[in-house]
Amino acid sequence: MARLMLEQLSDFGDYSGSKELTETLQVVHNEHKNSLSNVRLSPDGRHVHVILCKPKVGLMTFDKYERPQLVQNQKKLDLCLKRPVPIVDILYLDNNNNNSSRDTASVAVVYENGKAEFWKFQECKGGWHLLQTSDLCNSPRARVLSVCVCTNLIIWCEERPPSESSLGFSSTRNKLRYCVCRRDFEVEEGTVSLGGVKIALHNNPKFTVVSSGEYVHLLPDMKVKPLLSISKFFLSWYPLQDTFRVSTTCKNTPLRKLSAKESDFRRLVTDCLGYLSALEPPEIYDFSPSPCGGLLLLLSTGWVCLLQKDGMLRQVYKLADNCLVKYGTHTSLCMYQDTLALVIGQNLHLIDLNCGRELEKIMLKREGLLYANKADRWTPHLLSETGLFMVVHQETDVRDSNFKMKPSPFSTVENIHSGALLVEAVFEEACKYYQQRSLSSTQLTVDALKKGGRFQAPISLASILRSYLSTGMRQRGAELSQNGGGGCVAGQDKLMGSLEAELKALVSLEEVKGSLVRGSFKEVEAVCESLVEKEVTRLLLSSELDKEALLYLNSIFSIFPCQAWRATQAALQLHYNGEGSLSSRAPPDMWKTVLTHTPASSFPASLPLANGVPRNKHSLKSDHNANCKSKSPSSTSPAALPVFELLCSSVFHFQPAWLPRFLELAQQQQGSASLGLSLASSSWGFSGGRGGEGGENNVPLYKRALYVLSSLNPDREKHQDLEVELLLVSRRPNAILQALRVLIGKQQWERVTQVAQKFCKQSPLLNKEIFTSLLCEVAQHRDLDPYLDLLWTLCPEDLTVTTILNLVLKNLPSPNTPSPSSFSMSSTTSTCPPPFADSQSSQLTIGLLKPLLRKVLQRESKPSQRYADILQSPSFPPPAPPRQPTDRPRTVTDSPVGNNLITTPLTEIPE
């Protein structure tokens, strides 16, 4: 088991004035919030410089002697300066000179008044020696604000005092009184040769100059009040070609690249100010140069970004919400090959630059300053008040519980011997990157990444690969030539081929952005229409919608409702023929996406339903608002409607009359696609019954549509007709009976009889339930009397007289009406002689039931006689029937009703 830990290299005991160094760091820490920002270390870590600020300005230097015995008898010469002028910075002039001796070092101490002192450290001569003092600036009134060294150039930003003629001008012109200057230098044996002063940029605001490789980055000074839009961008200067790039922290590509023939800052950025005025880029909280001309930026949003030397700004790592940087928080960051080290307060984060994964988080006892050691560029080094540290691998042997220190793994470079390995490695890292930031719990695979269009930043990835391949091939060219370099070339081509589609998609996206910015209102509306249609079609054709895609689809319908509705019609190819039917020519795969249940969504089946209507009377909109109000920063994303519910809500908003037809079409598509939910299955609402209604994941489509209807309209009475249509379109017994009950409650008797006549033919069981319900209504009131002839034709075959009479007796009105016994010819409250009733009475009479009873008795007599003949037949086979027809005997159907009532078989009467 291995972990990354800090190992102490020195407690400053091997430095000159170690006790004073520790005390100085503690004093500076107590006086200044970000004290370590004034500490400088030499590239080899042998010299520690502390720049003292007001009220005590000056410089203190502490050195580490490799051979202290040689200088024991000599007087040590320390670089400790006390001047009345503040020190701007300390520059190591031989930093890029690999041939320089380890025992010597040359530095330039630059003061605010433009003076520069050049010092040289020689251990054999006892320490530091002053070589010379020079004036960097031409004007004695100039003030140096920041300075850096790039190859053999000293570059600084100076403030020139306003002339007497410009004092009357506006403050805007006075704030552009800075300039960026350069000067060649050459370190010789005992002196430093300086070239002439050249102005690289003038009439510019205050810049912080940062050197990185062969580039110099000009960053805005965030300590002063921003002027217009000049604090929203920064410049990158390439002195060898004398070119500038204009970049901003909210765009990953440079805004402009141009030659520095025109050194006037105002003309340099005039074309960009209009575009920049509409931007709100995040502020730069901290920065650090990278080894290859790039720049690490810590932004106010918590992102750590890498500005590459080609101008691409790549997001590397995002701090957690509870670790966001605030003004005054100590920060330090540095890049070590493929590892990013970041100090926030007293936490050290180690991050893999290739995929943005946090390798380790180490708690610090004191605030630390990261620095790069020239002897070990791949290992993070740290300075704190207690000493110097480095990151090492610590392995624990479980068997003997011993700790073993190993060298840092950051210096190892993986050799790639085949193109296939390169391709797979890149895609595997991309999988980890997207999985870390994905809201879905589904494991992302390389195949899904290649085919599913998951790449979100192909330009950044291509830039990483190009940089990696170009630098890696040069470093390992000899080794690859021995092992056969053709595989890597083929792998590079294959990888770029895999990214081709993503790059084309990104180019088209940039074209859409441009048309949105430059186009008129109608053109923008047309672009939005086309874009929404493409996105809706793409999502509906997806083989599987994850949570992110479903949330995205919901947002489209929420932001662009009209365009999304038209896009739905185009994608599903919906056609209304005017005869009350809806057709679709969409492919089955699209309908499968529409109808398939999405586990990642907030499916309405999770709520208690009663035949599609929620038992609790709250709307989906109120649920969504409640979710938004109660959502904390650490909570999950808001719930999303499944695709079918989303389309139903869109249909309801724009074409409410289409909703039943859309449900009917969806059921047809579901049945034809054989998704496992048969439309013909009859479920009677029992839990776990047939048809899957008892299961939460197989809720019928009509219940899902009813849920949308009830959610969008809490007032059920307003759209009850639409609810009845949805119930009837489902053709499910439970739904049909519910629709019938709704119509009965509204006393729409003609519609009731139409529904009964239509659906009694669907199944015998449904026929019996419908007829029983209507017979109960007939027993209670006289509203159905005009339709009795039609109702008697719907009487089921297996219904007997006894059953009919029992139903009627049980459903007679009570208690203000005569008791059921009065139905048998005796009544004390009726003014009319029994069995007749008043014409205004709602009481059921035998005269109304007589046609029904006669029909049932006639039907009962036939099977009774037939079954009796079968029961009385002998055991031997009956004789053959005569060949000639005989006269048909008279049946009981010719007898009067009274006789039929008397001769009814007693076996049919229940006990």
KOLKOL-395741 format. One record per residue (C-alpha): x, y, z. Coordinates in steps of 0.2 Angstrom, whole numbers, padded with zeros to 4 digits, always signed. Layout:
<nodes>
XYZ;...
</nodes>
This chain:
<nodes>
+0000+0000+0000;+0008+0017-0006;+0004+0035-0002;+0012+0051-0006;+0019+0060+0009;+0031+0074+0014;+0049+0071+0019;+0059+0084+0027;+0075+0088+0018;+0081+0102+0030;+0076+0111+0045;+0087+0126+0040;+0101+0120+0051;+0113+0118+0036;+0110+0136+0031;+0119+0151+0037;+0110+0161+0050;+0097+0146+0052;+0090+0153+0068;+0088+0171+0061;+0080+0163+0045;+0067+0154+0056;+0064+0170+0066;+0063+0181+0051;+0050+0169+0043;+0039+0169+0059;+0040+0188+0061;+0036+0191+0042;+0021+0179+0044;+0014+0188+0059;+0016+0205+0051;+0009+0200+0033;-0005+0189+0028;+0004+0181+0013;+0021+0182+0020;+0029+0168+0009;+0025+0178-0007;+0041+0188-0003;+0052+0173-0001;+0063+0168-0016;+0073+0152-0018;+0087+0149-0030;+0085+0136-0043;+0096+0124-0034;+0088+0127-0017;+0104+0133-0009;+0100+0151-0007;+0084+0158+0002;+0080+0177+0000;+0068+0186+0010;+0062+0203+0003;+0058+0214+0018;+0043+0226+0015;+0038+0242+0024;+0042+0249+0036;+0059+0239+0036;+0063+0238+0018;+0078+0227+0012;+0084+0210+0009;+0090+0195+0019;+0099+0180+0011;+0103+0163+0019;+0115+0152+0010;+0119+0133+0011;+0137+0129+0009;+0142+0113+0001;+0159+0113+0009;+0158+0123+0025;+0175+0118+0031;+0183+0128+0017;+0175+0144+0023;+0177+0142+0042;+0193+0152+0042;+0186+0165+0030;+0174+0179+0033;+0157+0175+0026;+0150+0188+0014;+0131+0188+0015;+0119+0197+0004;+0110+0207+0016;+0104+0224+0010;+0096+0239+0019;+0091+0252+0007;+0078+0266+0008;+0071+0261-0008;+0059+0245-0009;+0066+0230-0019;+0055+0224-0033;+0062+0207-0036;+0077+0196-0037;+0082+0188-0054;+0094+0173-0056;+0103+0177-0072;+0111+0160-0075;+0095+0150-0072;+0095+0144-0091;+0114+0141-0091;+0116+0122-0089;+0135+0124-0089;+0136+0136-0074;+0145+0129-0059;+0135+0123-0044;+0147+0134-0033;+0143+0150-0042;+0127+0160-0044;+0123+0177-0052;+0108+0187-0047;+0101+0205-0050;+0092+0214-0036;+0080+0226-0045;+0074+0242-0035;+0059+0252-0037;+0068+0267-0043;+0076+0258-0058;+0093+0253-0050;+0099+0236-0052;+0113+0228-0042;+0122+0213-0049;+0129+0200-0037;+0139+0184-0039;+0140+0170-0026;+0156+0160-0025;+0158+0148-0012;+0177+0147-0013;+0178+0166-0010;+0167+0166+0005;+0150+0171-0002;+0142+0185-0011;+0152+0199-0021;+0145+0214-0029;+0149+0215-0047;+0141+0232-0052;+0127+0244-0050;+0117+0250-0066;+0102+0259-0071;+0089+0249-0080;+0078+0263-0085;+0082+0278-0096;+0072+0290-0085;+0077+0294-0067;+0059+0297-0063;+0053+0280-0069;+0047+0268-0056;+0049+0249-0059;+0033+0239-0054;+0037+0221-0060;+0052+0212-0068;+0057+0195-0074;+0071+0187-0084;+0068+0178-0101;+0083+0169-0109;+0096+0184-0111;+0083+0198-0108;+0078+0208-0093;+0060+0213-0095;+0051+0225-0084;+0035+0236-0083;+0039+0254-0077;+0028+0268-0073;+0033+0285-0081;+0027+0300-0072;+0014+0311-0081;+0021+0326-0090;+0016+0343-0086;+0006+0344-0102;-0004+0329-0098;-0009+0334-0081;-0025+0342-0088;-0031+0326-0097;-0043+0313-0090;-0039+0300-0078;-0040+0287-0091;-0025+0293-0101;-0015+0295-0084;-0019+0277-0080;-0011+0271-0097;+0006+0279-0092;+0015+0262-0091;+0027+0254-0103;+0035+0237-0105;+0054+0238-0108;+0067+0225-0112;+0086+0225-0111;+0099+0212-0117;+0112+0206-0104;+0127+0195-0104;+0135+0188-0088;+0154+0188-0090;+0168+0183-0079;+0168+0199-0067;+0154+0210-0075;+0137+0210-0083;+0136+0218-0100;+0119+0227-0103;+0112+0232-0120;+0101+0247-0124;+0083+0249-0118;+0070+0245-0130;+0051+0248-0128;+0041+0233-0132;+0024+0241-0127;+0019+0258-0122;+0003+0267-0116;-0002+0251-0107;-0010+0249-0090;+0000+0242-0075;+0005+0224-0079;+0014+0210-0070;+0027+0202-0081;+0029+0183-0079;+0043+0174-0089;+0040+0156-0094;+0052+0148-0106;+0053+0159-0122;+0037+0168-0118;+0033+0183-0107;+0015+0184-0100;+0008+0201-0096;-0006+0199-0082;-0017+0213-0076;-0014+0220-0059;-0030+0215-0049;-0025+0227-0035;-0030+0242-0044;-0048+0247-0049;-0051+0240-0067;-0052+0252-0081;-0066+0249-0094;-0062+0232-0101;-0043+0231-0099;-0043+0220-0084;-0053+0207-0093;-0039+0200-0103;-0020+0197-0103;-0006+0197-0116;+0007+0184-0121;+0022+0190-0129;+0035+0180-0139;+0051+0191-0140;+0059+0180-0153;+0046+0184-0166;+0040+0199-0157;+0022+0194-0158;+0007+0196-0145;-0008+0186-0141;-0023+0193-0133;-0032+0180-0122;-0046+0180-0108;-0049+0168-0094;-0067+0163-0100;-0062+0158-0118;-0051+0143-0122;-0043+0150-0138;-0034+0167-0140;-0045+0182-0145;-0032+0189-0157;-0014+0186-0162;-0004+0200-0171;+0013+0206-0174;+0021+0219-0162;+0026+0231-0176;+0014+0243-0168;+0019+0244-0150;+0005+0255-0144;-0006+0246-0132;-0022+0256-0137;-0021+0251-0155;-0016+0233-0151;-0032+0230-0142;-0045+0242-0150;-0053+0228-0160;-0056+0217-0145;-0063+0230-0132;-0081+0229-0139;-0081+0210-0138;-0073+0211-0121;-0086+0223-0114;-0099+0210-0114;-0089+0197-0105;-0087+0193-0086;-0071+0183-0085;-0066+0176-0069;-0052+0185-0060;-0034+0178-0058;-0030+0174-0040;-0013+0166-0042;-0001+0161-0056;+0014+0151-0059;+0025+0149-0075;+0026+0131-0082;+0042+0124-0089;+0038+0124-0107;+0031+0142-0110;+0014+0140-0102;+0006+0147-0087;-0004+0140-0073;-0019+0151-0067;-0029+0149-0052;-0046+0158-0055;-0059+0165-0044;-0071+0151-0049;-0060+0138-0041;-0053+0131-0058;-0035+0129-0060;-0031+0131-0079;-0016+0129-0089;-0012+0141-0103;-0001+0132-0115;+0012+0140-0126;+0001+0138-0141;-0012+0149-0133;-0025+0136-0128;-0032+0138-0111;-0036+0120-0103;-0046+0117-0087;-0036+0105-0076;-0044+0104-0059;-0059+0111-0050;-0058+0115-0032;-0072+0109-0021;-0085+0122-0016;-0079+0122+0002;-0061+0125-0004;-0065+0140-0015;-0051+0153-0014;-0055+0170-0006;-0045+0186-0005;-0031+0185+0008;-0030+0166+0007;-0013+0159+0005;-0010+0150-0011;+0004+0143-0021;+0005+0132-0036;+0018+0124-0047;+0020+0112-0061;+0031+0097-0060;+0031+0088-0077;+0014+0079-0077;+0009+0084-0059;+0002+0099-0052;+0005+0104-0034;-0007+0117-0027;-0007+0124-0009;-0023+0132-0002;-0021+0138+0015;-0013+0123+0024;-0019+0109+0012;-0007+0102-0002;-0016+0095-0017;-0007+0084-0029;-0016+0083-0046;-0013+0073-0062;-0012+0086-0076;-0017+0073-0089;-0034+0069-0082;-0037+0081-0068;-0038+0067-0055;-0032+0071-0037;-0018+0060-0033;-0016+0065-0014;-0021+0078-0002;-0009+0082+0012;-0012+0092+0027;+0002+0105+0032;+0006+0111+0049;+0011+0128+0042;+0008+0137+0026;+0020+0132+0012;+0028+0139-0003;+0031+0127-0018;+0047+0129-0028;+0055+0119-0042;+0072+0111-0039;+0084+0112-0054;+0091+0095-0049;+0075+0086-0047;+0062+0095-0059;+0049+0081-0057;+0047+0081-0038;+0036+0094-0029;+0047+0104-0016;+0040+0114-0002;+0047+0128+0009;+0038+0132+0026;+0043+0140+0042;+0050+0124+0049;+0061+0119+0034;+0062+0112+0016;+0051+0096+0011;+0049+0085-0004;+0035+0073-0009;+0040+0055-0009;+0031+0038-0010;+0028+0030+0007;+0025+0011+0006;+0018+0001+0021;+0023-0017+0023;+0007-0025+0031;+0017-0040+0037;+0030-0031+0047;+0022-0014+0048;+0038-0005+0042;+0038+0011+0032;+0049+0011+0016;+0053+0027+0007;+0055+0026-0011;+0060+0040-0024;+0047+0050-0030;+0037+0042-0045;+0035+0059-0054;+0052+0057-0063;+0047+0041-0072;+0042+0043-0090;+0031+0029-0097;+0038+0022-0114;+0025+0019-0127;+0030+0005-0139;+0014+0004-0150;+0001+0015-0157;-0013+0005-0151;-0007+0007-0133;-0006+0025-0135;-0024+0026-0141;-0031+0015-0128;-0022+0025-0114;-0028+0041-0120;-0046+0035-0120;-0045+0027-0103;-0039+0043-0096;-0053+0052-0104;-0065+0039-0097;-0059+0043-0079;-0060+0062-0082;-0078+0061-0088;-0083+0048-0075;-0077+0059-0061;-0088+0074-0067;-0103+0064-0073;-0120+0064-0064;-0123+0046-0070;-0119+0031-0060;-0117+0021-0076;-0099+0016-0079;-0092+0024-0094;-0082+0013-0106;-0070+0017-0120;-0082+0010-0133;-0096+0021-0127;-0084+0036-0127;-0079+0033-0145;-0096+0030-0151;-0107+0040-0140;-0101+0057-0144;-0095+0060-0126;-0080+0071-0129;-0084+0089-0123;-0067+0096-0127;-0059+0089-0142;-0048+0104-0146;-0040+0103-0128;-0037+0085-0130;-0030+0086-0147;-0018+0100-0141;-0013+0089-0126;-0009+0075-0137;+0000+0086-0150;+0011+0093-0136;+0014+0076-0128;+0018+0068-0144;+0029+0081-0151;+0039+0083-0135;+0039+0064-0131;+0044+0059-0148;+0059+0071-0148;+0065+0064-0131;+0063+0046-0135;+0067+0047-0154;+0082+0036-0153;+0073+0023-0142;+0058+0022-0154;+0069+0021-0169;+0077+0005-0162;+0060-0002-0157;+0051+0003-0173;+0043+0021-0173;+0030+0017-0186;+0018+0010-0173;+0017+0027-0164;+0014+0036-0180;+0000+0025-0185;-0007+0027-0167;-0006+0045-0169;-0015+0045-0185;-0028+0033-0178;-0031+0044-0163;-0033+0060-0174;-0045+0050-0185;-0056+0046-0169;-0056+0064-0165;-0061+0070-0182;-0080+0069-0180;-0078+0078-0163;-0068+0092-0171;-0081+0094-0185;-0095+0095-0173;-0085+0108-0163;-0082+0118-0179;-0101+0118-0183;-0104+0123-0165;-0092+0138-0167;-0102+0143-0183;-0118+0142-0174;-0111+0154-0161;-0105+0166-0174;-0122+0166-0182;-0130+0169-0166;-0119+0184-0162;-0120+0192-0180;-0137+0187-0186;-0153+0197-0185;-0168+0193-0174;-0176+0182-0188;-0159+0173-0191;-0156+0170-0173;-0174+0163-0172;-0171+0151-0187;-0154+0145-0180;-0162+0141-0163;-0177+0132-0172;-0164+0122-0182;-0153+0118-0167;-0167+0113-0156;-0174+0101-0169;-0157+0093-0172;-0154+0091-0153;-0172+0084-0150;-0170+0072-0164;-0152+0067-0158;-0158+0063-0141;-0173+0054-0146;-0163+0043-0157;-0151+0039-0143;-0151+0020-0138;-0151+0025-0120;-0154+0041-0111;-0144+0044-0095;-0148+0056-0082;-0138+0070-0090;-0146+0068-0107;-0163+0068-0099;-0160+0084-0089;-0153+0092-0105;-0169+0087-0115;-0180+0094-0101;-0170+0110-0101;-0173+0111-0120;-0192+0109-0118;-0192+0122-0103;-0181+0135-0112;-0188+0133-0130;-0206+0126-0128;-0212+0131-0145;-0197+0126-0154;-0197+0110-0145;-0215+0106-0149;-0212+0109-0168;-0196+0098-0166;-0206+0084-0158;-0218+0084-0173;-0204+0084-0185;-0194+0070-0176;-0209+0059-0174;-0217+0064-0190;-0234+0067-0183;-0248+0069-0195;-0266+0073-0190;-0278+0067-0203;-0293+0076-0198;-0303+0061-0194;-0298+0059-0176;-0283+0049-0178;-0264+0053-0177;-0251+0044-0187;-0232+0043-0186;-0218+0037-0198;-0204+0038-0185;-0192+0023-0184;-0196+0011-0170;-0180+0015-0161;-0186+0033-0158;-0202+0026-0151;-0193+0014-0140;-0183+0029-0132;-0200+0039-0130;-0209+0024-0121;-0195+0016-0112;-0195+0020-0093;-0179+0029-0088;-0173+0024-0070;-0163+0040-0068;-0178+0051-0070;-0191+0056-0056;-0204+0043-0063;-0222+0048-0058;-0225+0029-0054;-0215+0032-0038;-0230+0042-0032;-0246+0034-0025;-0258+0033-0040;-0276+0029-0041;-0280+0024-0059;-0268+0037-0065;-0273+0051-0053;-0261+0056-0039;-0269+0054-0022;-0260+0069-0015;-0266+0085-0024;-0250+0094-0028;-0243+0099-0045;-0227+0094-0053;-0222+0113-0055;-0224+0115-0036;-0213+0100-0033;-0200+0107-0045;-0200+0124-0036;-0199+0115-0019;-0184+0105-0025;-0176+0121-0031;-0179+0130-0015;-0173+0116-0004;-0158+0112-0015;-0142+0114-0006;-0125+0116-0015;-0121+0098-0011;-0138+0091-0016;-0141+0082-0032;-0147+0089-0048;-0166+0093-0050;-0178+0079-0055;-0183+0077-0074;-0198+0071-0082;-0197+0055-0093;-0198+0057-0111;-0216+0051-0113;-0222+0063-0099;-0212+0077-0107;-0220+0075-0124;-0237+0073-0116;-0235+0089-0107;-0229+0098-0123;-0244+0090-0133;-0256+0096-0119;-0249+0114-0120;-0250+0116-0139;-0264+0104-0145;-0274+0097-0130;-0286+0088-0142;-0272+0078-0148;-0268+0070-0131;-0280+0055-0132;-0274+0052-0150;-0256+0053-0145;-0259+0041-0131;-0268+0029-0143;-0253+0031-0156;-0240+0027-0142;-0250+0012-0137;-0250+0006-0155;-0231+0009-0156;-0228+0000-0139;-0238-0015-0145;-0230-0016-0162;-0212-0015-0154;-0216-0029-0141;-0209-0019-0127;-0217-0032-0114;-0232-0021-0110;-0246-0029-0120;-0260-0018-0124;-0273-0032-0123;-0269-0038-0106;-0283-0035-0094;-0278-0030-0076;-0291-0027-0063;-0280-0016-0052;-0275-0030-0040;-0257-0028-0034;-0246-0040-0044;-0260-0044-0056;-0258-0046-0075;-0252-0033-0086;-0239-0027-0075;-0249-0014-0066;-0244-0019-0049;-0226-0015-0053;-0219+0002-0052;-0208+0001-0067;-0222-0005-0079;-0235+0008-0076;-0247+0009-0091;-0246+0023-0103;-0263+0030-0099;-0259+0032-0081;-0243+0041-0085;-0253+0053-0097;-0266+0055-0083;-0252+0060-0071;-0246+0073-0083;-0264+0080-0085;-0267+0081-0066;-0250+0088-0063;-0252+0102-0075;-0270+0105-0070;-0274+0103-0052;-0292+0108-0056;-0299+0091-0061;-0316+0097-0066;-0309+0108-0080;-0302+0094-0090;-0313+0080-0085;-0319+0077-0103;-0300+0075-0108;-0298+0063-0094;-0312+0052-0099;-0305+0051-0117;-0288+0046-0110;-0297+0032-0100;-0307+0026-0114;-0293+0026-0127;-0283+0015-0115;-0296+0001-0118;-0291-0006-0101;-0306-0013-0091;-0302-0003-0075;-0300+0013-0085;-0316+0010-0095;-0326+0007-0078;-0318+0023-0071;-0323+0033-0086;-0340+0026-0085;-0342+0031-0067;-0336+0049-0071;-0349+0050-0085;-0362+0043-0073;-0357+0056-0060;-0359+0070-0073;-0376+0062-0078;-0372+0062-0096;-0383+0047-0099;-0382+0047-0118;-0363+0046-0118;-0365+0033-0104;-0375+0022-0116;-0364+0025-0130;-0348+0019-0120;-0358+0004-0113;-0363-0001-0131;-0346+0001-0138;-0336-0008-0124;-0348-0022-0119;-0342-0031-0134;-0324-0031-0129;-0325-0045-0116;-0339-0055-0106;-0332-0050-0090;-0331-0031-0094;-0349-0033-0101;-0355-0040-0085;-0347-0026-0075;-0354-0012-0086;-0372-0020-0086;-0371-0022-0067;-0366-0004-0064;-0380+0002-0075;-0393-0009-0068;-0389-0002-0051;-0392+0015-0058;-0409+0010-0065;-0414+0004-0048;-0410+0021-0040;-0418+0033-0052;-0428+0035-0068;-0415+0045-0079;-0410+0029-0089;-0428+0025-0093;-0427+0032-0111;-0412+0020-0114;-0419+0004-0106;-0422-0005-0122;-0404-0003-0127;-0398-0008-0109;-0408-0024-0109;-0399-0029-0125;-0382-0028-0116;-0388-0041-0103;-0374-0054-0101;-0378-0073-0106;-0374-0079-0088;-0385-0067-0079;-0400-0076-0071;-0417-0069-0065;-0412-0072-0047;-0396-0062-0049;-0405-0047-0057;-0418-0047-0043;-0405-0047-0029;-0396-0033-0037;-0411-0023-0039;-0417-0026-0021;-0400-0021-0014;-0399-0005-0024;-0416+0002-0021;-0416+0020-0014;-0416+0021+0005;-0422+0026+0019;-0435+0038+0013;-0442+0026+0000;-0452+0010+0002;-0442-0005+0009;-0438-0019-0002;-0452-0029+0004;-0465-0017-0004;-0458-0023-0020;-0467-0039-0017;-0485-0031-0018;-0486-0024-0001;-0484-0005+0004;-0491+0006+0017;-0484+0022+0011;-0489+0022-0007;-0505+0031-0012;-0507+0021-0028;-0512+0003-0027;-0498-0009-0028;-0489-0015-0039;-0491+0002-0048;-0482+0018-0043;-0485+0036-0045;-0479+0043-0062;-0468+0056-0053;-0460+0043-0041;-0442+0037-0044;-0446+0019-0038;-0443+0005-0050;-0458-0005-0055;-0460-0023-0062;-0467-0015-0078;-0450-0008-0081;-0441-0024-0078;-0454-0035-0087;-0445-0035-0104;-0428-0039-0096;-0435-0053-0085;-0445-0061-0100;-0428-0061-0110;-0418-0069-0097;-0432-0082-0093;-0433-0087-0111;-0414-0089-0112;-0414-0099-0096;-0428-0111-0102;-0417-0118-0116;-0402-0123-0107;-0412-0130-0093;-0422-0142-0104;-0406-0147-0114;-0397-0151-0098;-0411-0161-0091;-0412-0172-0107;-0393-0175-0105;-0395-0180-0087;-0410-0192-0090;-0402-0200-0105;-0398-0219-0104;-0380-0224-0101;-0379-0232-0119;-0377-0222-0134;-0393-0213-0140;-0401-0219-0156;-0397-0210-0172;-0408-0195-0176;-0422-0196-0189;-0417-0191-0207;-0433-0181-0209;-0437-0166-0200;-0451-0167-0187;-0463-0154-0180;-0454-0143-0167;-0462-0145-0149;-0469-0130-0141;-0456-0122-0129;-0459-0112-0113;-0456-0096-0123;-0474-0096-0128;-0480-0096-0110;-0484-0080-0100;-0472-0072-0089;-0481-0078-0073;-0480-0096-0078;-0461-0094-0081;-0459-0086-0064;-0468-0101-0057;-0459-0115-0067;-0442-0108-0064;-0431-0122-0058;-0428-0121-0040;-0410-0127-0042;-0406-0110-0049;-0411-0100-0033;-0397-0099-0021;-0399-0104-0003;
</nodes>
